[in-house]
C-alpha cells in the first residue's frame, strides 16, 4: 500500500502572518490612516468608474477613460505611492517591511514543526504576492517549510514606463 501524506494548505494573510500584507507594507511608509484612506479612495474611484461605464449607452471596449482596476492593481498603486511619496521607499525597503510583518509565534512554531514530519507537506494558497511572501519566509527562516509550493500572484518591481 502506498503511504498517505497529509497536506497542510495555508493562507498567507491572517494565517501565516497576523495582518493583511497588501495593507501592512504600504502603511509602513505612508502611515496607517493615509494607507486606509488611499485604498478606500481608489476602490471608490474604480467602483464609480465601473458604474458610470455600465450606465452609459457607450459599451465601447476602446473606452480609454474607463478605469479597469482589480484589487491587485490598487495594491500596485499603493506600493507605488510608498515608493514615490511618503519615505520614498526603495524596492529593498519594501521587501524589508514585508520581512517584518507580524506573526503569531504559535503558528510559526506549528509550521516549522509540521515541516519536519516525514508524512506531511505544506503549501501556501494565497491572494497575496510572491514578493511579500518570499521576503517574509526568507527573513523568518521558513523558506523551506512549504515543500509543496506557493500558489499566489506574481509580484515584481517595474520601472515607470516598463509595464
The 8 nearest C-alpha neighbors of each residue, nearest first, counted from 0:
[[1, 2, 3, 4, 118, 5, 117, 119],
 [2, 0, 3, 4, 118, 5, 117, 119],
 [1, 3, 0, 4, 118, 5, 117, 119],
 [4, 2, 1, 5, 118, 119, 0, 6],
 [3, 5, 118, 119, 6, 2, 120, 117],
 [6, 4, 119, 120, 118, 7, 3, 121],
 [5, 7, 120, 121, 119, 8, 4, 122],
 [6, 8, 121, 120, 9, 122, 5, 119],
 [9, 7, 122, 123, 121, 6, 124, 10],
 [10, 8, 123, 124, 122, 11, 7, 14],
 [9, 11, 125, 124, 123, 14, 12, 15],
 [10, 12, 15, 14, 125, 16, 9, 13],
 [13, 11, 19, 14, 16, 18, 10, 20],
 [12, 14, 17, 18, 16, 19, 11, 15],
 [15, 13, 16, 11, 12, 10, 17, 9],
 [16, 14, 11, 12, 13, 106, 102, 10],
 [17, 15, 102, 14, 13, 12, 18, 101],
 [16, 18, 13, 102, 101, 14, 103, 12],
 [19, 17, 13, 16, 12, 20, 101, 23],
 [18, 20, 12, 21, 22, 23, 13, 17],
 [19, 21, 23, 22, 18, 24, 12, 127],
 [22, 20, 19, 23, 74, 24, 127, 25],
 [21, 23, 20, 19, 24, 25, 26, 34],
 [22, 24, 20, 26, 25, 21, 19, 27],
 [23, 25, 26, 27, 22, 96, 97, 20],
 [26, 24, 27, 78, 81, 28, 23, 22],
 [27, 25, 30, 31, 29, 23, 28, 34],
 [26, 28, 25, 24, 30, 29, 23, 96],
 [29, 27, 26, 81, 85, 25, 86, 30],
 [30, 28, 26, 85, 33, 81, 34, 27],
 [31, 29, 26, 33, 32, 28, 27, 34],
 [30, 32, 26, 34, 33, 35, 29, 27],
 [33, 31, 35, 34, 30, 36, 26, 29],
 [34, 32, 36, 30, 35, 31, 37, 29],
 [33, 35, 37, 31, 32, 26, 36, 29],
 [36, 34, 32, 38, 37, 33, 31, 39],
 [35, 37, 39, 33, 34, 38, 32, 40],
 [38, 36, 34, 40, 35, 39, 33, 41],
 [39, 37, 41, 35, 40, 36, 42, 34],
 [38, 40, 36, 42, 37, 41, 43, 35],
 [41, 39, 43, 37, 42, 38, 36, 44],
 [42, 40, 44, 38, 43, 39, 37, 45],
 [41, 43, 45, 39, 44, 40, 38, 46],
 [42, 44, 40, 46, 41, 45, 47, 39],
 [45, 43, 41, 47, 42, 46, 40, 48],
 [44, 46, 42, 48, 43, 47, 66, 49],
 [47, 45, 49, 43, 44, 48, 50, 42],
 [48, 46, 50, 44, 49, 45, 51, 43],
 [47, 49, 51, 45, 50, 46, 66, 52],
 [50, 48, 46, 52, 47, 51, 45, 53],
 [49, 51, 53, 47, 52, 48, 46, 54],
 [52, 50, 48, 54, 53, 49, 47, 55],
 [51, 53, 49, 55, 50, 54, 48, 65],
 [54, 52, 50, 51, 55, 49, 58, 56],
 [55, 53, 51, 52, 50, 56, 57, 49],
 [56, 54, 57, 52, 53, 51, 58, 50],
 [55, 57, 58, 54, 53, 52, 59, 51],
 [58, 56, 55, 59, 52, 53, 62, 54],
 [59, 57, 56, 60, 55, 52, 53, 62],
 [58, 60, 57, 61, 62, 56, 52, 63],
 [61, 59, 62, 58, 63, 57, 65, 52],
 [60, 62, 59, 63, 58, 64, 65, 57],
 [63, 61, 60, 64, 59, 65, 58, 57],
 [62, 64, 65, 61, 66, 60, 59, 67],
 [65, 63, 62, 66, 48, 61, 52, 67],
 [66, 64, 63, 62, 48, 67, 52, 49],
 [67, 65, 68, 45, 48, 64, 49, 63],
 [66, 68, 65, 69, 45, 49, 48, 72],
 [69, 67, 72, 66, 45, 73, 70, 71],
 [68, 70, 72, 71, 73, 67, 45, 42],
 [71, 69, 73, 72, 74, 68, 42, 75],
 [72, 70, 74, 73, 69, 75, 68, 127],
 [71, 73, 75, 69, 74, 68, 70, 76],
 [72, 74, 76, 70, 75, 71, 77, 69],
 [75, 73, 71, 77, 76, 72, 78, 21],
 [76, 74, 72, 78, 73, 77, 79, 71],
 [75, 77, 79, 73, 74, 78, 80, 72],
 [78, 76, 80, 74, 79, 75, 73, 25],
 [79, 77, 81, 75, 80, 25, 76, 74],
 [80, 78, 76, 82, 77, 81, 83, 75],
 [79, 81, 77, 83, 84, 82, 78, 76],
 [82, 80, 78, 79, 84, 25, 28, 85],
 [81, 83, 88, 87, 79, 80, 84, 89],
 [84, 82, 80, 87, 81, 79, 85, 88],
 [85, 83, 80, 81, 87, 82, 86, 29],
 [84, 86, 29, 28, 81, 87, 83, 80],
 [85, 87, 88, 28, 84, 81, 82, 29],
 [88, 86, 82, 83, 84, 85, 81, 89],
 [87, 89, 82, 86, 92, 81, 93, 90],
 [88, 90, 92, 91, 82, 93, 87, 94],
 [89, 91, 93, 92, 94, 88, 156, 82],
 [90, 92, 94, 89, 93, 95, 88, 96],
 [93, 91, 95, 89, 90, 88, 94, 96],
 [94, 92, 90, 96, 91, 95, 97, 89],
 [93, 95, 97, 91, 96, 92, 134, 98],
 [96, 94, 92, 98, 97, 93, 91, 99],
 [97, 95, 93, 99, 94, 98, 24, 92],
 [98, 96, 94, 131, 99, 95, 100, 135],
 [97, 99, 135, 95, 134, 96, 138, 100],
 [100, 98, 96, 97, 101, 95, 135, 138],
 [99, 101, 97, 98, 16, 102, 96, 135],
 [102, 100, 17, 16, 99, 18, 103, 98],
 [101, 103, 16, 17, 104, 100, 15, 107],
 [102, 104, 106, 105, 17, 107, 16, 101],
 [103, 105, 107, 106, 108, 102, 109, 101],
 [104, 106, 108, 103, 107, 109, 102, 110],
 [107, 105, 109, 108, 103, 104, 110, 15],
 [106, 108, 104, 110, 109, 105, 111, 103],
 [109, 107, 105, 111, 106, 110, 112, 104],
 [108, 110, 106, 112, 107, 111, 113, 105],
 [111, 109, 107, 113, 112, 108, 114, 106],
 [110, 112, 114, 108, 109, 113, 144, 107],
 [111, 113, 109, 115, 114, 110, 108, 116],
 [114, 112, 110, 115, 116, 111, 109, 119],
 [113, 115, 144, 111, 112, 116, 110, 120],
 [116, 114, 112, 113, 117, 111, 144, 119],
 [117, 115, 113, 114, 119, 118, 112, 120],
 [118, 116, 119, 115, 114, 120, 4, 113],
 [117, 119, 4, 116, 5, 120, 3, 2],
 [120, 118, 5, 4, 6, 117, 116, 113],
 [119, 121, 6, 147, 146, 7, 5, 114],
 [122, 120, 7, 145, 147, 6, 8, 146],
 [121, 123, 145, 147, 148, 8, 149, 9],
 [122, 124, 149, 9, 10, 8, 150, 125],
 [125, 123, 150, 10, 9, 151, 149, 122],
 [124, 126, 151, 10, 127, 11, 123, 150],
 [125, 127, 151, 152, 128, 124, 11, 10],
 [128, 126, 125, 151, 152, 21, 129, 20],
 [129, 127, 152, 154, 153, 130, 151, 131],
 [128, 130, 154, 132, 153, 131, 133, 152],
 [131, 129, 154, 133, 128, 132, 134, 155],
 [130, 132, 97, 134, 133, 129, 128, 135],
 [131, 133, 129, 135, 134, 130, 136, 128],
 [132, 134, 136, 135, 130, 131, 129, 137],
 [135, 133, 98, 131, 137, 132, 136, 94],
 [134, 136, 98, 132, 138, 133, 137, 97],
 [135, 137, 141, 142, 133, 139, 138, 134],
 [138, 136, 142, 140, 134, 139, 135, 141],
 [139, 137, 135, 98, 136, 140, 134, 141],
 [138, 140, 136, 137, 141, 135, 98, 142],
 [141, 139, 137, 138, 142, 136, 143, 144],
 [140, 142, 136, 144, 139, 143, 137, 111],
 [141, 143, 136, 137, 144, 140, 145, 133],
 [144, 142, 141, 145, 146, 140, 114, 136],
 [145, 143, 114, 141, 142, 146, 111, 110],
 [146, 144, 121, 122, 147, 148, 143, 142],
 [145, 147, 148, 121, 144, 120, 143, 122],
 [148, 146, 122, 121, 145, 120, 149, 123],
 [149, 147, 122, 146, 145, 150, 123, 121],
 [148, 150, 123, 122, 124, 151, 145, 147],
 [151, 149, 124, 123, 125, 148, 152, 122],
 [150, 152, 125, 126, 128, 127, 124, 149],
 [153, 151, 128, 127, 129, 154, 126, 150],
 [152, 154, 129, 128, 151, 155, 130, 127],
 [155, 153, 128, 129, 130, 152, 156, 131],
 [156, 154, 157, 130, 153, 129, 128, 90],
 [155, 157, 158, 90, 154, 130, 75, 79],
 [158, 156, 161, 155, 159, 162, 160, 154],
 [157, 159, 161, 160, 156, 162, 155, 79],
 [158, 160, 161, 157, 162, 156, 79, 83],
 [159, 161, 162, 158, 157, 156, 79, 76],
 [160, 162, 158, 159, 157, 156, 155, 79],
 [161, 160, 157, 159, 158, 156, 155, 75]]
